[in-house]
Amino acid sequence: MKIEYGKLYDADMIHPLEFDAARAIQSVPVYDWLGKQAAQIRKNLDDLPEAAARWFPVNRYTSPRLYALYRLALKRLNCAEEYPLFLKNGYDLTAIVRGSRSQGHMIAVNDACVESLDDGELLALFGQQIGHIRADHVQQTELLSLLEKTAGQIPMMGTLLGKKMWSYFADWLIASRFTADRAALFAAQSVGSVESLLLRQAGLDPRSPEAEAAKTQEVVRGETRHGIYFIRFLHEMPTFGNIERIQVLRTWVRSEDMKQKYPQVFYQCRLELNDAPADAADESLLRLHAAALEGSANAAMRLGDRYVRGDGLPTSTAAASCLFLRAAYGGDPAAMRYLIGFMRHGIEGMTDDKKTVGQLYRAALSRGLKASGADEFPPLPPNGRLIALAGEMEQKYGPLCDRDARTVRDAFWIPNGDAVFACMTEADAEGAVYGTAVASTGIYGRRDEGSLPFLVTWEEFGSGDLYSRETDSGWWLFSGSVPVLRKPESMRGTAAEMLLLLKSGKA
């Protein structure tokens, strides 16, 4: 029953008070015995399959919005495993986690959350639950719940030793929430969304004067706890715990520890909280981070360079790679050059893929990057048949590009000299562009937040099959083994029809 921090979660994310409380709980001589008794009692309760049968499964078909947000929260927390997600009846704006290491875990969200919470608050809610799983909270929480329900059946729980254990559990319970809120922050990428969720869960409107006043009220907890009474009070009066959680989270995001370990999050949260700069240098960094967040490729490039050199900031290749990617998607050639170096040396896990490096190199070269040494990536030849087909289709349907050609070139790393004849794209809330573009030298695109732009040259297109296949994200057109285009409901007048005509030889 021991908690194994660091095995399921990044130990840096665990709140220090949780370590202390967990050690105290596990130091009680009867802890392991109680764990075995709780496991025995649990066998008589409903198991995971029975619970799942009562709940409504969430997937991309049953609830596209909820499922997309859930997948995004998993990705932002670097969680490779996708725990089954369900909706259940409930009026509280909460969710629960069920399961164990051996059985696996699943998350059930009260259906009231879907209508009452916005996207940021839902991301925070998912982050809390994923954080509970990753930090190995579930077995402790279930043990606590079972002990509350069966305390009268365990004689020792009324003794001094039992009361001491309740007080340790009280410490651990609130500290585990502090940890889960840290995960919520990274899932939502907004301290405001986490605060808003906690206020709503406490029954307050986040925009009300009462909520603003509550966030700044003094929270006092004594050095000693009151065992089971404290725990039940926390369950029944969430305002008490949630206001403290907001204050603890605000302290953490402004801490020196946050600045050193997660500098980008540190400055993003300070901007969101509208913190005043400490001095001129701090003001300069805040402005640079603000400009980068607003989409300035130049600001992202300059900021990434400072993270590489440690100029007034902690040296962080992780932060730099994120910023260079953002700047490269904005068409900055210097950022593209940095990324090529990162790929060549395997920095931050980037792969030295010759094709991707070549795509990036040609894009940078066309934007003014000075070539150094021999040109190992010569320009790709244009497709003459495509140029003729594009003219015919434009006369028939009008323009086949749904976005500004310059935006598409930058987002998909297309050389500036290449003509873009057709594209099917979408943009997320932060302005990042995904989709596919048919250009004179190949098919370019980017599938999602976690992937780099791809390229299928016309030579590769001609030598491979073109077919449709269903994937986890719907039906796609494949060229060889590469999913190049999400299949539209109607092909007429789209990039998909253009590719089909090219492949059939009717162009």
C-alpha positions in Angstrom: 0.0 0.0 0.0 3.0 2.3 0.0 2.9 5.4 -2.1 5.6 5.3 -4.7 6.2 8.9 -5.7 8.2 9.5 -8.9 7.1 6.1 -10.3 3.8 7.4 -11.7 4.4 11.1 -11.7 7.0 13.8 -11.9 8.2 14.1 -8.3 8.8 17.8 -8.7 5.0 18.3 -9.0 4.3 16.8 -5.6 3.5 19.4 -3.0 6.1 19.1 -0.2 3.4 18.8 2.5 2.2 15.7 0.8 5.5 13.9 1.3 5.5 14.8 5.0 1.9 13.7 5.5 2.3 10.4 3.6 5.4 9.5 5.6 3.5 10.2 8.8 0.6 8.0 7.8 2.8 5.2 6.8 4.8 5.4 10.0 1.7 4.3 12.0 2.3 0.7 12.9 -1.2 -0.5 11.9 -1.2 1.3 8.5 -0.5 -1.9 6.4 -3.0 -3.9 8.4 -5.6 -1.3 7.8 -4.8 -1.3 4.1 -5.4 -5.1 4.0 -8.7 -4.7 5.9 -9.8 -2.0 3.5 -8.9 -4.1 0.5 -11.0 -7.0 2.0 -14.0 -4.7 2.5 -13.6 -3.3 -1.0 -14.2 -6.7 -2.5 -17.8 -6.5 -1.3 -18.3 -3.2 -3.0 -19.0 -2.7 -6.7 -16.0 -3.3 -9.0 -14.9 -1.4 -12.1 -17.0 -3.2 -14.7 -20.2 -2.8 -12.7 -19.4 0.9 -12.1 -18.7 1.4 -15.8 -21.9 -0.3 -16.8 -23.9 2.4 -14.9 -22.1 5.3 -16.5 -22.1 6.8 -20.0 -18.9 6.3 -22.0 -17.2 9.4 -23.5 -15.4 9.1 -26.8 -15.1 11.0 -30.1 -18.5 9.8 -31.2 -20.6 10.3 -28.0 -19.1 13.6 -26.9 -16.6 15.1 -29.3 -16.0 18.3 -27.3 -15.4 16.6 -24.0 -13.3 13.9 -25.5 -11.1 16.4 -27.4 -10.5 18.4 -24.2 -9.7 15.2 -22.3 -7.1 14.2 -24.9 -5.6 17.6 -24.8 -5.2 17.5 -21.0 -3.5 14.1 -21.3 -1.1 15.4 -23.9 -0.2 18.5 -21.9 0.5 16.3 -18.9 2.7 14.0 -21.0 0.4 11.1 -20.1 0.8 8.2 -22.5 -2.0 6.2 -21.0 -5.6 7.1 -21.8 -7.8 6.2 -18.9 -11.5 5.4 -19.8 -13.7 8.4 -19.4 -17.4 8.4 -18.4 -20.2 10.7 -17.6 -22.4 10.1 -14.6 -25.4 11.7 -13.0 -24.5 14.4 -10.6 -25.2 18.1 -9.8 -21.8 18.9 -8.2 -19.1 20.3 -10.5 -16.8 17.4 -9.7 -15.3 14.2 -11.1 -14.1 11.0 -9.4 -11.4 8.5 -10.2 -11.9 4.8 -9.6 -9.5 1.9 -9.9 -6.1 0.7 -8.7 -2.6 0.0 -10.1 -3.6 -3.6 -10.8 -7.0 -3.0 -12.2 -6.3 0.2 -14.0 -8.0 3.5 -13.5 -11.0 5.4 -15.0 -12.5 8.8 -14.6 -16.2 9.7 -14.2 -17.3 13.3 -14.6 -20.6 14.6 -13.3 -22.9 15.6 -16.3 -23.5 19.0 -14.7 -19.9 19.9 -15.6 -20.5 19.7 -19.3 -23.1 22.5 -19.3 -21.7 24.6 -16.5 -17.9 24.7 -17.1 -16.1 26.3 -20.0 -13.2 24.7 -21.9 -10.5 26.0 -19.6 -12.4 24.8 -16.4 -12.9 21.4 -17.9 -9.2 21.1 -18.8 -8.5 22.0 -15.2 -11.0 19.4 -13.9 -9.4 16.7 -16.1 -5.9 17.8 -15.0 -6.9 17.3 -11.3 -8.1 13.8 -12.0 -5.1 12.8 -14.1 -2.9 14.3 -11.4 -4.6 12.2 -8.7 -3.9 9.1 -10.8 -0.3 10.0 -11.7 0.5 11.0 -8.1 -0.9 7.7 -6.8 -3.7 9.3 -4.7 -6.4 6.9 -5.6 -5.6 4.0 -3.2 -5.1 6.4 -0.3 -8.4 8.2 -1.1 -10.3 5.0 -1.3 -8.7 3.8 2.0 -9.8 7.0 3.7 -13.3 6.7 2.3 -13.6 3.1 3.5 -12.2 4.0 6.9 -14.8 6.7 7.2 -17.6 4.3 6.4 -16.4 1.4 8.5 -14.7 3.2 11.4 -17.2 1.7 13.9 -16.2 -1.8 12.8 -12.5 -1.3 13.6 -12.1 -1.0 17.4 -8.7 0.7 17.3 -10.0 3.7 15.3 -11.4 5.1 18.5 -8.1 4.9 20.3 -5.4 7.6 20.6 -3.5 5.8 17.8 -6.6 5.9 15.6 -7.1 9.6 16.2 -3.5 10.3 15.3 -4.0 8.5 12.0 -7.1 10.6 11.3 -5.1 13.7 11.8 -2.3 12.5 9.5 -5.0 11.7 6.8 -6.4 15.2 7.2 -3.0 16.7 6.4 -2.5 14.4 3.5 -6.0 15.0 2.1 -5.5 18.7 1.7 -1.9 18.4 0.5 -3.0 15.9 -2.2 -5.4 18.6 -3.5 -2.5 21.0 -3.7 -0.7 18.5 -5.9 -3.7 17.9 -8.1 -4.1 21.6 -8.6 -0.6 21.8 -10.0 -1.5 19.2 -12.6 -4.7 21.2 -13.3 -2.6 24.3 -14.0 -0.5 22.5 -16.6 -3.5 20.9 -18.2 -5.4 24.2 -18.5 -2.3 26.3 -19.0 -4.1 29.0 -17.1 -4.1 29.8 -13.4 -7.3 31.7 -13.9 -9.1 28.6 -15.2 -8.0 26.6 -12.1 -9.2 29.3 -9.8 -12.5 29.6 -11.6 -13.1 25.9 -11.3 -12.3 25.9 -7.5 -14.6 28.9 -7.0 -17.5 27.2 -8.9 -17.0 24.0 -6.9 -17.3 26.1 -3.8 -20.6 27.5 -5.0 -19.3 31.0 -6.0 -19.6 32.8 -9.3 -15.9 33.6 -10.3 -17.0 37.0 -11.6 -18.8 38.1 -8.5 -17.5 40.5 -5.9 -18.0 37.8 -3.3 -15.5 35.5 -5.1 -12.9 38.3 -5.4 -13.2 39.0 -1.7 -13.0 35.3 -0.9 -9.8 34.8 -2.8 -8.0 37.3 -0.6 -9.5 36.3 2.8 -7.1 34.9 5.4 -7.2 31.1 5.8 -6.2 29.9 9.2 -5.7 26.3 10.1 -4.2 25.3 13.4 -1.1 23.2 13.9 -3.2 20.3 15.1 -6.0 18.6 13.2 -9.3 17.3 14.3 -9.2 13.9 12.6 -12.4 12.6 11.1 -14.3 15.8 12.0 -11.8 17.9 10.0 -12.1 15.6 7.0 -15.9 15.6 7.0 -15.9 19.4 7.4 -13.7 19.6 4.4 -16.0 17.4 2.4 -19.1 19.3 3.4 -17.7 22.9 3.3 -15.5 23.0 0.2 -15.1 26.8 0.4 -12.8 26.3 3.4 -10.4 24.1 1.4 -10.8 25.7 -2.0 -9.8 29.2 -1.0 -6.7 27.9 0.6 -6.0 25.9 -2.5 -6.2 29.1 -4.6 -3.8 30.9 -2.3 -1.3 28.0 -2.3 -1.4 27.8 -6.1 -0.8 31.5 -6.4 2.1 31.3 -4.1 3.6 28.4 -6.0 3.3 30.0 -9.5 5.1 33.1 -8.2 7.8 31.2 -6.4 11.5 31.0 -7.3 11.1 27.2 -7.5 8.6 27.7 -10.3 10.8 30.2 -12.0 13.8 27.8 -12.1 11.9 24.6 -13.1 9.1 26.0 -15.3 10.1 29.5 -16.3 7.6 29.8 -19.2 4.7 28.9 -16.9 6.1 31.3 -14.3 6.0 34.3 -16.6 2.7 33.3 -18.2 1.0 33.1 -14.8 2.5 36.4 -13.7 1.1 38.0 -16.9 -2.3 36.4 -16.3 -2.3 37.6 -12.7 -1.2 41.1 -13.8 1.8 41.2 -11.5 3.8 44.4 -11.5 7.4 44.1 -12.7 10.1 44.1 -10.0 12.6 46.2 -12.0 13.4 47.2 -15.6 14.9 43.8 -16.5 11.9 42.0 -15.2 9.6 44.4 -17.1 11.5 43.6 -20.3 11.1 39.9 -19.8 7.4 40.2 -19.0 6.9 42.2 -22.2 8.9 39.7 -24.3 6.8 36.8 -22.9 3.6 38.8 -23.5 4.5 39.4 -27.1 5.4 35.8 -27.7 2.1 34.6 -26.2 0.3 37.1 -28.5 1.9 35.4 -31.5 4.9 37.5 -32.4 7.4 35.2 -34.1 10.2 37.6 -33.6 9.5 37.9 -29.8 9.4 34.1 -29.5 12.7 33.8 -31.4 14.4 36.4 -29.2 13.0 34.8 -26.0 14.2 31.3 -27.1 17.6 32.7 -27.8 17.8 34.1 -24.2 16.7 30.8 -22.8 19.5 29.1 -24.7 22.1 31.6 -23.5 20.7 32.0 -20.0 20.5 35.7 -20.5 18.5 36.9 -17.4 16.6 33.6 -17.5 17.3 30.0 -16.4 19.0 28.1 -19.2 16.3 25.9 -20.5 16.4 24.0 -23.8 12.9 22.8 -23.2 11.5 26.3 -23.1 13.7 27.3 -26.0 12.6 24.5 -28.2 8.9 25.3 -27.6 9.6 29.0 -28.5 11.6 28.2 -31.5 8.8 25.9 -32.8 6.3 28.7 -32.3 8.6 31.2 -34.1 9.3 28.7 -36.9 5.5 28.3 -37.4 5.4 32.1 -37.8 8.1 32.0 -40.5 11.2 33.2 -38.6 14.3 31.8 -40.4 16.6 32.2 -37.4 14.3 30.0 -35.3 14.3 27.5 -38.1 18.1 27.5 -38.1 18.1 26.9 -34.3 15.6 24.0 -34.7 17.8 22.4 -37.4 20.6 22.4 -34.8 18.4 20.9 -32.1 17.4 18.1 -34.5 20.9 17.4 -35.6 22.1 17.1 -32.0 19.0 15.3 -30.6 18.3 18.2 -28.2 14.9 17.8 -26.3 14.3 14.5 -27.9 14.1 15.9 -31.4 14.8 13.4 -34.2 17.5 14.0 -36.8 15.2 13.1 -39.6 16.8 14.1 -42.9 13.5 14.7 -44.7 12.2 17.0 -41.9 15.6 18.8 -41.7 15.5 19.3 -45.4 12.0 20.7 -45.4 12.9 23.1 -42.6 16.2 24.1 -44.4 14.5 24.9 -47.7 11.9 26.9 -45.9 14.5 28.9 -43.9 16.7 29.4 -47.0 13.7 30.9 -48.9 13.2 33.3 -46.0 16.7 34.8 -46.1 18.8 32.3 -44.1 22.4 32.3 -45.5 23.5 28.9 -46.6 26.6 27.5 -44.9 28.7 24.9 -46.8 27.5 22.6 -49.5 23.8 22.6 -50.3 22.7 19.1 -49.4 19.1 20.0 -49.8 18.5 21.2 -53.4 15.1 22.8 -54.3 12.3 20.3 -55.1 11.0 20.3 -58.7 7.4 21.7 -59.2 4.6 19.6 -60.6 3.6 20.8 -64.0 0.4 18.8 -64.2 -0.7 20.3 -60.9 -0.2 23.9 -62.2 -2.5 23.2 -65.1 -5.1 21.4 -63.0 -5.1 24.2 -60.4 -6.0 26.7 -63.2 -8.9 24.5 -64.4 -10.3 23.9 -60.9 -10.0 27.6 -59.9 -12.1 28.6 -63.0 -14.7 25.9 -62.1 -14.9 26.4 -58.3 -13.1 29.6 -57.4 -10.1 29.7 -55.0 -9.5 26.4 -53.3 -7.4 27.8 -50.4 -9.3 28.6 -47.2 -6.6 30.6 -45.6 -4.0 33.2 -46.5 -1.2 31.6 -48.4 1.6 33.2 -46.3 0.0 31.9 -43.1 -0.1 28.4 -44.6 3.5 28.6 -45.9 4.8 29.5 -42.5 2.7 27.0 -40.5 3.7 24.1 -42.7 7.3 25.1 -43.6 6.7 25.6 -47.3 9.4 27.5 -49.2 8.3 31.1 -49.9 8.8 30.6 -53.7 6.3 27.7 -53.8 2.8 28.4 -55.0 0.0 27.1 -52.8 -3.0 26.0 -54.9 -5.3 24.4 -52.4 -5.6 23.9 -48.7 -7.9 22.6 -46.0 -7.0 24.0 -42.6 -8.3 24.8 -39.2 -6.9 27.0 -36.4 -7.1 26.4 -32.6 -7.8 29.0 -30.0 -4.2 30.1 -29.9 -4.0 30.6 -33.6 -2.0 27.5 -34.5 -2.9 26.2 -38.0 -3.4 22.5 -38.8 -4.4 20.8 -41.9 -3.1 20.2 -45.4 -1.8 22.4 -48.3 -1.2 21.3 -51.9 1.8 23.3 -53.2 3.9 23.2 -56.3 6.6 21.0 -54.8 4.5 18.7 -52.7 1.8 18.1 -50.1 2.5 19.9 -46.9 0.6 19.9 -43.6 0.5 19.5 -39.8 -1.9 17.1 -38.1 -2.1 18.3 -34.5 -0.4 20.1 -31.6 2.1 17.4 -30.9 3.4 16.8 -34.5 5.8 18.6 -36.8 4.9 19.6 -40.3 5.1 16.8 -42.9 5.9 16.7 -46.6 5.0 14.2 -49.3 7.0 15.1 -52.4 5.3 14.6 -55.8 7.8 11.8 -56.6 6.6 10.0 -53.4 3.0 10.8 -54.3 3.4 9.2 -57.7 5.0 6.1 -56.5 2.6 5.3 -53.6 -1.1 4.4 -53.4 -3.8 7.0 -52.5 -6.6 5.5 -50.4 -8.9 6.4 -47.5 -8.8 4.7 -44.1 -10.4 5.3 -40.7 -8.1 6.4 -37.8 -8.7 7.4 -34.2 -9.4 10.9 -35.5 -11.8 10.0 -38.3 -11.4 9.1 -42.0 -8.2 10.3 -43.7 -6.8 10.1 -47.2 -3.4 8.3 -47.1 -0.6 8.7 -49.6 1.4 5.5 -49.0 1.7 5.3 -45.3 1.2 9.0 -44.6 -2.2 10.4 -43.6 -2.2 13.6 -45.7 -5.8 14.9 -45.6 -8.8 14.6 -43.4 -11.5 13.2 -45.7 -14.2 15.8 -46.3 -17.9 14.9 -46.6 -17.9 16.1 -50.2 -14.8 16.0 -52.5 -16.0 18.6 -55.0 -13.9 21.7 -55.2 -11.5 20.6 -52.4 -7.8 19.7 -52.1 -9.0 16.1 -51.8 -10.6 16.2 -55.3 -7.4 17.8 -56.6 -5.3 14.9 -55.3 -7.7 12.3 -56.6 -7.6 13.9 -60.1 -3.8 14.0 -60.0 -3.6 10.3 -59.0 -6.1 9.2 -61.6 -4.2 10.8 -64.4 -7.3 12.8 -65.5 -5.6 16.2 -64.8 
